[in-house]
Amino acid sequence: MGLPSKLKNFNLFNDGISYLGQVPEITLPKLSRKMEDYVAGGMTGPIEIDYMNEKIELEWTAGGLLIDALKQYGATSHNAVQLRFAGAYQRDDTAEVDAVEIVVRGRHKEIEMGNTKMGDKSDHKYKTTCSYYKLMINGENIIELDFINGVEMIGGVDRTEEIRRAIGV
């Protein structure tokens, strides 16, 4: 019997700038597929047809004012901002540490400056909508999604290569 790896510490980088000690919370992107029930003659029940990925968003909280992040609001390019989550996950049974990195490119959809009151927390919440996502564990590319270029690399296998070839890309 083994124990799972649990997050022990993390850092967030914004276009290479370290936010160490400035970001208390991150909601990592949910990966979800757009699927639709399908049933036809001769079938005894529906199956789900897989069409594509749903949108990807990363939400994060800054412990206070981050001027460089605020200046990124309203970026005109779909991939104007690169965020990199670097997490250290450790097992309690073996003490083994897994390095987990998630890199996204996108732009800030929302910046919530929150309530302000003298002497209280002044967290700012960011929602970044992403056109690119990459998950690496211990340097191994696990999932890479590049929406603009139609790339879906899962475990080193390009699942959309034949589709891109069929449409001449």
PyMOL CGO cylinders between C-alpha atoms (Angstrom):
from pymol import cmd
from pymol.cgo import CYLINDER

trace = [
    CYLINDER, 0.00, 0.00, 0.00, 1.29, 3.45, -0.87, 0.3, 1, 1, 1, 1, 1, 1,
    CYLINDER, 1.29, 3.45, -0.87, 0.31, 6.97, -0.02, 0.3, 1, 1, 1, 1, 1, 1,
    CYLINDER, 0.31, 6.97, -0.02, -0.45, 9.66, -2.60, 0.3, 1, 1, 1, 1, 1, 1,
    CYLINDER, -0.45, 9.66, -2.60, 1.76, 12.62, -3.39, 0.3, 1, 1, 1, 1, 1, 1,
    CYLINDER, 1.76, 12.62, -3.39, 0.41, 15.78, -1.74, 0.3, 1, 1, 1, 1, 1, 1,
    CYLINDER, 0.41, 15.78, -1.74, 1.23, 19.38, -2.60, 0.3, 1, 1, 1, 1, 1, 1,
    CYLINDER, 1.23, 19.38, -2.60, 3.84, 20.63, -0.13, 0.3, 1, 1, 1, 1, 1, 1,
    CYLINDER, 3.84, 20.63, -0.13, 4.72, 23.97, -1.75, 0.3, 1, 1, 1, 1, 1, 1,
    CYLINDER, 4.72, 23.97, -1.75, 4.34, 25.90, -5.00, 0.3, 1, 1, 1, 1, 1, 1,
    CYLINDER, 4.34, 25.90, -5.00, 5.29, 29.02, -6.89, 0.3, 1, 1, 1, 1, 1, 1,
    CYLINDER, 5.29, 29.02, -6.89, 3.67, 30.93, -9.73, 0.3, 1, 1, 1, 1, 1, 1,
    CYLINDER, 3.67, 30.93, -9.73, 5.63, 32.66, -12.46, 0.3, 1, 1, 1, 1, 1, 1,
    CYLINDER, 5.63, 32.66, -12.46, 4.12, 35.35, -14.69, 0.3, 1, 1, 1, 1, 1, 1,
    CYLINDER, 4.12, 35.35, -14.69, 6.13, 35.80, -17.89, 0.3, 1, 1, 1, 1, 1, 1,
    CYLINDER, 6.13, 35.80, -17.89, 9.17, 34.57, -15.96, 0.3, 1, 1, 1, 1, 1, 1,
    CYLINDER, 9.17, 34.57, -15.96, 8.62, 36.81, -12.92, 0.3, 1, 1, 1, 1, 1, 1,
    CYLINDER, 8.62, 36.81, -12.92, 8.50, 34.80, -9.69, 0.3, 1, 1, 1, 1, 1, 1,
    CYLINDER, 8.50, 34.80, -9.69, 5.56, 35.47, -7.38, 0.3, 1, 1, 1, 1, 1, 1,
    CYLINDER, 5.56, 35.47, -7.38, 7.10, 33.49, -4.52, 0.3, 1, 1, 1, 1, 1, 1,
    CYLINDER, 7.10, 33.49, -4.52, 5.34, 34.51, -1.31, 0.3, 1, 1, 1, 1, 1, 1,
    CYLINDER, 5.34, 34.51, -1.31, 2.77, 36.62, -3.18, 0.3, 1, 1, 1, 1, 1, 1,
    CYLINDER, 2.77, 36.62, -3.18, 0.21, 34.05, -4.38, 0.3, 1, 1, 1, 1, 1, 1,
    CYLINDER, 0.21, 34.05, -4.38, -1.54, 32.15, -1.58, 0.3, 1, 1, 1, 1, 1, 1,
    CYLINDER, -1.54, 32.15, -1.58, -3.96, 30.19, -3.78, 0.3, 1, 1, 1, 1, 1, 1,
    CYLINDER, -3.96, 30.19, -3.78, -4.30, 28.81, -7.30, 0.3, 1, 1, 1, 1, 1, 1,
    CYLINDER, -4.30, 28.81, -7.30, -7.21, 26.93, -8.86, 0.3, 1, 1, 1, 1, 1, 1,
    CYLINDER, -7.21, 26.93, -8.86, -5.53, 24.83, -11.49, 0.3, 1, 1, 1, 1, 1, 1,
    CYLINDER, -5.53, 24.83, -11.49, -7.37, 24.41, -14.80, 0.3, 1, 1, 1, 1, 1, 1,
    CYLINDER, -7.37, 24.41, -14.80, -10.12, 21.83, -15.08, 0.3, 1, 1, 1, 1, 1, 1,
    CYLINDER, -10.12, 21.83, -15.08, -9.73, 19.67, -18.17, 0.3, 1, 1, 1, 1, 1, 1,
    CYLINDER, -9.73, 19.67, -18.17, -13.10, 18.83, -19.69, 0.3, 1, 1, 1, 1, 1, 1,
    CYLINDER, -13.10, 18.83, -19.69, -14.38, 17.53, -23.02, 0.3, 1, 1, 1, 1, 1, 1,
    CYLINDER, -14.38, 17.53, -23.02, -17.38, 18.71, -25.03, 0.3, 1, 1, 1, 1, 1, 1,
    CYLINDER, -17.38, 18.71, -25.03, -19.45, 15.55, -25.52, 0.3, 1, 1, 1, 1, 1, 1,
    CYLINDER, -19.45, 15.55, -25.52, -22.92, 14.81, -26.81, 0.3, 1, 1, 1, 1, 1, 1,
    CYLINDER, -22.92, 14.81, -26.81, -25.18, 11.81, -26.38, 0.3, 1, 1, 1, 1, 1, 1,
    CYLINDER, -25.18, 11.81, -26.38, -25.67, 9.76, -29.55, 0.3, 1, 1, 1, 1, 1, 1,
    CYLINDER, -25.67, 9.76, -29.55, -28.08, 6.91, -30.15, 0.3, 1, 1, 1, 1, 1, 1,
    CYLINDER, -28.08, 6.91, -30.15, -29.15, 5.36, -33.46, 0.3, 1, 1, 1, 1, 1, 1,
    CYLINDER, -29.15, 5.36, -33.46, -31.09, 2.42, -34.79, 0.3, 1, 1, 1, 1, 1, 1,
    CYLINDER, -31.09, 2.42, -34.79, -29.94, -0.92, -33.44, 0.3, 1, 1, 1, 1, 1, 1,
    CYLINDER, -29.94, -0.92, -33.44, -28.31, 0.59, -30.34, 0.3, 1, 1, 1, 1, 1, 1,
    CYLINDER, -28.31, 0.59, -30.34, -29.75, -0.22, -26.92, 0.3, 1, 1, 1, 1, 1, 1,
    CYLINDER, -29.75, -0.22, -26.92, -28.55, 2.97, -25.27, 0.3, 1, 1, 1, 1, 1, 1,
    CYLINDER, -28.55, 2.97, -25.27, -26.66, 6.19, -25.89, 0.3, 1, 1, 1, 1, 1, 1,
    CYLINDER, -26.66, 6.19, -25.89, -22.93, 6.71, -26.04, 0.3, 1, 1, 1, 1, 1, 1,
    CYLINDER, -22.93, 6.71, -26.04, -21.17, 10.02, -25.75, 0.3, 1, 1, 1, 1, 1, 1,
    CYLINDER, -21.17, 10.02, -25.75, -19.47, 11.38, -28.86, 0.3, 1, 1, 1, 1, 1, 1,
    CYLINDER, -19.47, 11.38, -28.86, -16.31, 13.36, -28.09, 0.3, 1, 1, 1, 1, 1, 1,
    CYLINDER, -16.31, 13.36, -28.09, -16.02, 16.60, -30.08, 0.3, 1, 1, 1, 1, 1, 1,
    CYLINDER, -16.02, 16.60, -30.08, -13.29, 18.72, -28.48, 0.3, 1, 1, 1, 1, 1, 1,
    CYLINDER, -13.29, 18.72, -28.48, -11.91, 20.32, -25.34, 0.3, 1, 1, 1, 1, 1, 1,
    CYLINDER, -11.91, 20.32, -25.34, -13.94, 22.77, -23.32, 0.3, 1, 1, 1, 1, 1, 1,
    CYLINDER, -13.94, 22.77, -23.32, -12.36, 26.14, -22.52, 0.3, 1, 1, 1, 1, 1, 1,
    CYLINDER, -12.36, 26.14, -22.52, -9.52, 26.20, -20.03, 0.3, 1, 1, 1, 1, 1, 1,
    CYLINDER, -9.52, 26.20, -20.03, -9.20, 28.75, -17.23, 0.3, 1, 1, 1, 1, 1, 1,
    CYLINDER, -9.20, 28.75, -17.23, -6.69, 29.23, -14.45, 0.3, 1, 1, 1, 1, 1, 1,
    CYLINDER, -6.69, 29.23, -14.45, -7.76, 31.19, -11.40, 0.3, 1, 1, 1, 1, 1, 1,
    CYLINDER, -7.76, 31.19, -11.40, -5.31, 32.58, -8.92, 0.3, 1, 1, 1, 1, 1, 1,
    CYLINDER, -5.31, 32.58, -8.92, -5.22, 34.90, -5.96, 0.3, 1, 1, 1, 1, 1, 1,
    CYLINDER, -5.22, 34.90, -5.96, -2.60, 37.56, -5.33, 0.3, 1, 1, 1, 1, 1, 1,
    CYLINDER, -2.60, 37.56, -5.33, -2.04, 38.52, -1.72, 0.3, 1, 1, 1, 1, 1, 1,
    CYLINDER, -2.04, 38.52, -1.72, -1.98, 42.17, -2.74, 0.3, 1, 1, 1, 1, 1, 1,
    CYLINDER, -1.98, 42.17, -2.74, -1.01, 44.53, -5.51, 0.3, 1, 1, 1, 1, 1, 1,
    CYLINDER, -1.01, 44.53, -5.51, 0.88, 43.04, -8.50, 0.3, 1, 1, 1, 1, 1, 1,
    CYLINDER, 0.88, 43.04, -8.50, 1.37, 45.96, -10.87, 0.3, 1, 1, 1, 1, 1, 1,
    CYLINDER, 1.37, 45.96, -10.87, 2.92, 43.90, -13.70, 0.3, 1, 1, 1, 1, 1, 1,
    CYLINDER, 2.92, 43.90, -13.70, -0.10, 41.56, -13.73, 0.3, 1, 1, 1, 1, 1, 1,
    CYLINDER, -0.10, 41.56, -13.73, -2.55, 44.48, -13.70, 0.3, 1, 1, 1, 1, 1, 1,
    CYLINDER, -2.55, 44.48, -13.70, -0.78, 45.95, -16.76, 0.3, 1, 1, 1, 1, 1, 1,
    CYLINDER, -0.78, 45.95, -16.76, -1.58, 42.73, -18.67, 0.3, 1, 1, 1, 1, 1, 1,
    CYLINDER, -1.58, 42.73, -18.67, -5.34, 43.34, -18.48, 0.3, 1, 1, 1, 1, 1, 1,
    CYLINDER, -5.34, 43.34, -18.48, -6.93, 43.89, -21.90, 0.3, 1, 1, 1, 1, 1, 1,
    CYLINDER, -6.93, 43.89, -21.90, -4.11, 42.17, -23.80, 0.3, 1, 1, 1, 1, 1, 1,
    CYLINDER, -4.11, 42.17, -23.80, -5.10, 41.93, -27.44, 0.3, 1, 1, 1, 1, 1, 1,
    CYLINDER, -5.10, 41.93, -27.44, -3.46, 38.56, -28.21, 0.3, 1, 1, 1, 1, 1, 1,
    CYLINDER, -3.46, 38.56, -28.21, -4.97, 35.21, -27.16, 0.3, 1, 1, 1, 1, 1, 1,
    CYLINDER, -4.97, 35.21, -27.16, -1.58, 34.12, -25.77, 0.3, 1, 1, 1, 1, 1, 1,
    CYLINDER, -1.58, 34.12, -25.77, -0.25, 37.40, -24.37, 0.3, 1, 1, 1, 1, 1, 1,
    CYLINDER, -0.25, 37.40, -24.37, 0.41, 36.10, -20.84, 0.3, 1, 1, 1, 1, 1, 1,
    CYLINDER, 0.41, 36.10, -20.84, 2.37, 33.01, -19.84, 0.3, 1, 1, 1, 1, 1, 1,
    CYLINDER, 2.37, 33.01, -19.84, 1.80, 31.61, -16.35, 0.3, 1, 1, 1, 1, 1, 1,
    CYLINDER, 1.80, 31.61, -16.35, 3.79, 28.71, -14.95, 0.3, 1, 1, 1, 1, 1, 1,
    CYLINDER, 3.79, 28.71, -14.95, 2.78, 26.81, -11.83, 0.3, 1, 1, 1, 1, 1, 1,
    CYLINDER, 2.78, 26.81, -11.83, 5.66, 24.88, -10.24, 0.3, 1, 1, 1, 1, 1, 1,
    CYLINDER, 5.66, 24.88, -10.24, 4.52, 22.52, -7.50, 0.3, 1, 1, 1, 1, 1, 1,
    CYLINDER, 4.52, 22.52, -7.50, 6.35, 20.11, -5.22, 0.3, 1, 1, 1, 1, 1, 1,
    CYLINDER, 6.35, 20.11, -5.22, 4.23, 17.05, -4.40, 0.3, 1, 1, 1, 1, 1, 1,
    CYLINDER, 4.23, 17.05, -4.40, 5.62, 14.65, -1.78, 0.3, 1, 1, 1, 1, 1, 1,
    CYLINDER, 5.62, 14.65, -1.78, 4.62, 11.17, -0.62, 0.3, 1, 1, 1, 1, 1, 1,
    CYLINDER, 4.62, 11.17, -0.62, 4.46, 10.62, 3.13, 0.3, 1, 1, 1, 1, 1, 1,
    CYLINDER, 4.46, 10.62, 3.13, 5.49, 6.96, 2.90, 0.3, 1, 1, 1, 1, 1, 1,
    CYLINDER, 5.49, 6.96, 2.90, 8.65, 7.28, 0.76, 0.3, 1, 1, 1, 1, 1, 1,
    CYLINDER, 8.65, 7.28, 0.76, 9.33, 11.06, 0.98, 0.3, 1, 1, 1, 1, 1, 1,
    CYLINDER, 9.33, 11.06, 0.98, 9.69, 10.99, -2.82, 0.3, 1, 1, 1, 1, 1, 1,
    CYLINDER, 9.69, 10.99, -2.82, 9.08, 14.42, -4.39, 0.3, 1, 1, 1, 1, 1, 1,
    CYLINDER, 9.08, 14.42, -4.39, 7.36, 14.90, -7.75, 0.3, 1, 1, 1, 1, 1, 1,
    CYLINDER, 7.36, 14.90, -7.75, 7.97, 18.15, -9.64, 0.3, 1, 1, 1, 1, 1, 1,
    CYLINDER, 7.97, 18.15, -9.64, 4.72, 19.22, -11.29, 0.3, 1, 1, 1, 1, 1, 1,
    CYLINDER, 4.72, 19.22, -11.29, 4.64, 22.08, -13.78, 0.3, 1, 1, 1, 1, 1, 1,
    CYLINDER, 4.64, 22.08, -13.78, 1.63, 23.54, -15.53, 0.3, 1, 1, 1, 1, 1, 1,
    CYLINDER, 1.63, 23.54, -15.53, 2.26, 26.15, -18.20, 0.3, 1, 1, 1, 1, 1, 1,
    CYLINDER, 2.26, 26.15, -18.20, -0.61, 28.12, -19.69, 0.3, 1, 1, 1, 1, 1, 1,
    CYLINDER, -0.61, 28.12, -19.69, -0.74, 30.94, -22.21, 0.3, 1, 1, 1, 1, 1, 1,
    CYLINDER, -0.74, 30.94, -22.21, -3.72, 33.22, -22.46, 0.3, 1, 1, 1, 1, 1, 1,
    CYLINDER, -3.72, 33.22, -22.46, -5.01, 36.52, -21.13, 0.3, 1, 1, 1, 1, 1, 1,
    CYLINDER, -5.01, 36.52, -21.13, -6.66, 37.78, -18.00, 0.3, 1, 1, 1, 1, 1, 1,
    CYLINDER, -6.66, 37.78, -18.00, -10.43, 37.65, -18.40, 0.3, 1, 1, 1, 1, 1, 1,
    CYLINDER, -10.43, 37.65, -18.40, -11.23, 39.03, -14.96, 0.3, 1, 1, 1, 1, 1, 1,
    CYLINDER, -11.23, 39.03, -14.96, -9.37, 40.88, -12.25, 0.3, 1, 1, 1, 1, 1, 1,
    CYLINDER, -9.37, 40.88, -12.25, -11.34, 41.23, -9.05, 0.3, 1, 1, 1, 1, 1, 1,
    CYLINDER, -11.34, 41.23, -9.05, -9.77, 43.77, -6.72, 0.3, 1, 1, 1, 1, 1, 1,
    CYLINDER, -9.77, 43.77, -6.72, -12.14, 42.70, -3.90, 0.3, 1, 1, 1, 1, 1, 1,
    CYLINDER, -12.14, 42.70, -3.90, -13.23, 44.57, -0.82, 0.3, 1, 1, 1, 1, 1, 1,
    CYLINDER, -13.23, 44.57, -0.82, -10.81, 46.90, 0.84, 0.3, 1, 1, 1, 1, 1, 1,
    CYLINDER, -10.81, 46.90, 0.84, -10.72, 47.76, 4.49, 0.3, 1, 1, 1, 1, 1, 1,
    CYLINDER, -10.72, 47.76, 4.49, -7.83, 49.21, 6.41, 0.3, 1, 1, 1, 1, 1, 1,
    CYLINDER, -7.83, 49.21, 6.41, -6.02, 46.51, 8.34, 0.3, 1, 1, 1, 1, 1, 1,
    CYLINDER, -6.02, 46.51, 8.34, -7.68, 43.59, 6.48, 0.3, 1, 1, 1, 1, 1, 1,
    CYLINDER, -7.68, 43.59, 6.48, -6.53, 41.30, 3.71, 0.3, 1, 1, 1, 1, 1, 1,
    CYLINDER, -6.53, 41.30, 3.71, -6.52, 42.91, 0.27, 0.3, 1, 1, 1, 1, 1, 1,
    CYLINDER, -6.52, 42.91, 0.27, -6.48, 39.87, -2.02, 0.3, 1, 1, 1, 1, 1, 1,
    CYLINDER, -6.48, 39.87, -2.02, -6.90, 40.30, -5.76, 0.3, 1, 1, 1, 1, 1, 1,
    CYLINDER, -6.90, 40.30, -5.76, -8.40, 37.45, -7.80, 0.3, 1, 1, 1, 1, 1, 1,
    CYLINDER, -8.40, 37.45, -7.80, -7.41, 36.77, -11.41, 0.3, 1, 1, 1, 1, 1, 1,
    CYLINDER, -7.41, 36.77, -11.41, -9.18, 34.57, -13.95, 0.3, 1, 1, 1, 1, 1, 1,
    CYLINDER, -9.18, 34.57, -13.95, -6.96, 33.76, -16.93, 0.3, 1, 1, 1, 1, 1, 1,
    CYLINDER, -6.96, 33.76, -16.93, -8.56, 32.16, -19.99, 0.3, 1, 1, 1, 1, 1, 1,
    CYLINDER, -8.56, 32.16, -19.99, -6.09, 29.95, -21.85, 0.3, 1, 1, 1, 1, 1, 1,
    CYLINDER, -6.09, 29.95, -21.85, -5.41, 28.94, -25.44, 0.3, 1, 1, 1, 1, 1, 1,
    CYLINDER, -5.41, 28.94, -25.44, -2.46, 26.72, -24.45, 0.3, 1, 1, 1, 1, 1, 1,
    CYLINDER, -2.46, 26.72, -24.45, -1.95, 24.22, -21.61, 0.3, 1, 1, 1, 1, 1, 1,
    CYLINDER, -1.95, 24.22, -21.61, 0.94, 21.92, -20.77, 0.3, 1, 1, 1, 1, 1, 1,
    CYLINDER, 0.94, 21.92, -20.77, 1.28, 19.53, -17.80, 0.3, 1, 1, 1, 1, 1, 1,
    CYLINDER, 1.28, 19.53, -17.80, 4.70, 18.07, -17.02, 0.3, 1, 1, 1, 1, 1, 1,
    CYLINDER, 4.70, 18.07, -17.02, 5.56, 15.74, -14.15, 0.3, 1, 1, 1, 1, 1, 1,
    CYLINDER, 5.56, 15.74, -14.15, 9.24, 15.20, -13.34, 0.3, 1, 1, 1, 1, 1, 1,
    CYLINDER, 9.24, 15.20, -13.34, 10.12, 16.66, -16.74, 0.3, 1, 1, 1, 1, 1, 1,
    CYLINDER, 10.12, 16.66, -16.74, 7.85, 14.28, -18.68, 0.3, 1, 1, 1, 1, 1, 1,
    CYLINDER, 7.85, 14.28, -18.68, 5.29, 15.87, -20.97, 0.3, 1, 1, 1, 1, 1, 1,
    CYLINDER, 5.29, 15.87, -20.97, 1.96, 14.37, -19.84, 0.3, 1, 1, 1, 1, 1, 1,
    CYLINDER, 1.96, 14.37, -19.84, -0.62, 16.61, -21.55, 0.3, 1, 1, 1, 1, 1, 1,
    CYLINDER, -0.62, 16.61, -21.55, -0.14, 19.44, -24.06, 0.3, 1, 1, 1, 1, 1, 1,
    CYLINDER, -0.14, 19.44, -24.06, -3.11, 21.26, -25.57, 0.3, 1, 1, 1, 1, 1, 1,
    CYLINDER, -3.11, 21.26, -25.57, -2.50, 23.96, -28.18, 0.3, 1, 1, 1, 1, 1, 1,
    CYLINDER, -2.50, 23.96, -28.18, -5.96, 25.08, -29.25, 0.3, 1, 1, 1, 1, 1, 1,
    CYLINDER, -5.96, 25.08, -29.25, -4.86, 27.46, -32.03, 0.3, 1, 1, 1, 1, 1, 1,
    CYLINDER, -4.86, 27.46, -32.03, -2.66, 24.86, -33.74, 0.3, 1, 1, 1, 1, 1, 1,
    CYLINDER, -2.66, 24.86, -33.74, -5.07, 21.96, -33.11, 0.3, 1, 1, 1, 1, 1, 1,
    CYLINDER, -5.07, 21.96, -33.11, -2.53, 19.93, -31.12, 0.3, 1, 1, 1, 1, 1, 1,
    CYLINDER, -2.53, 19.93, -31.12, -3.46, 17.41, -28.40, 0.3, 1, 1, 1, 1, 1, 1,
    CYLINDER, -3.46, 17.41, -28.40, -0.40, 15.54, -27.12, 0.3, 1, 1, 1, 1, 1, 1,
    CYLINDER, -0.40, 15.54, -27.12, -1.36, 13.05, -24.41, 0.3, 1, 1, 1, 1, 1, 1,
    CYLINDER, -1.36, 13.05, -24.41, 1.41, 10.87, -22.95, 0.3, 1, 1, 1, 1, 1, 1,
    CYLINDER, 1.41, 10.87, -22.95, 3.61, 11.58, -25.97, 0.3, 1, 1, 1, 1, 1, 1,
    CYLINDER, 3.61, 11.58, -25.97, 0.92, 10.63, -28.50, 0.3, 1, 1, 1, 1, 1, 1,
    CYLINDER, 0.92, 10.63, -28.50, -0.38, 13.32, -30.87, 0.3, 1, 1, 1, 1, 1, 1,
    CYLINDER, -0.38, 13.32, -30.87, -4.09, 12.48, -30.93, 0.3, 1, 1, 1, 1, 1, 1,
    CYLINDER, -4.09, 12.48, -30.93, -4.99, 15.11, -33.54, 0.3, 1, 1, 1, 1, 1, 1,
    CYLINDER, -4.99, 15.11, -33.54, -2.17, 14.58, -36.05, 0.3, 1, 1, 1, 1, 1, 1,
    CYLINDER, -2.17, 14.58, -36.05, -4.34, 12.65, -38.52, 0.3, 1, 1, 1, 1, 1, 1,
    CYLINDER, -4.34, 12.65, -38.52, -7.15, 15.22, -38.28, 0.3, 1, 1, 1, 1, 1, 1,
    CYLINDER, -7.15, 15.22, -38.28, -4.72, 18.07, -39.02, 0.3, 1, 1, 1, 1, 1, 1,
    CYLINDER, -4.72, 18.07, -39.02, -3.32, 16.10, -41.97, 0.3, 1, 1, 1, 1, 1, 1,
    CYLINDER, -3.32, 16.10, -41.97, -6.86, 15.44, -43.29, 0.3, 1, 1, 1, 1, 1, 1,
    CYLINDER, -6.86, 15.44, -43.29, -7.64, 19.17, -43.34, 0.3, 1, 1, 1, 1, 1, 1,
    CYLINDER, -7.64, 19.17, -43.34, -4.30, 20.14, -44.86, 0.3, 1, 1, 1, 1, 1, 1,
    CYLINDER, -4.30, 20.14, -44.86, -2.64, 21.65, -41.82, 0.3, 1, 1, 1, 1, 1, 1,
]
cmd.load_cgo(trace, "trace")
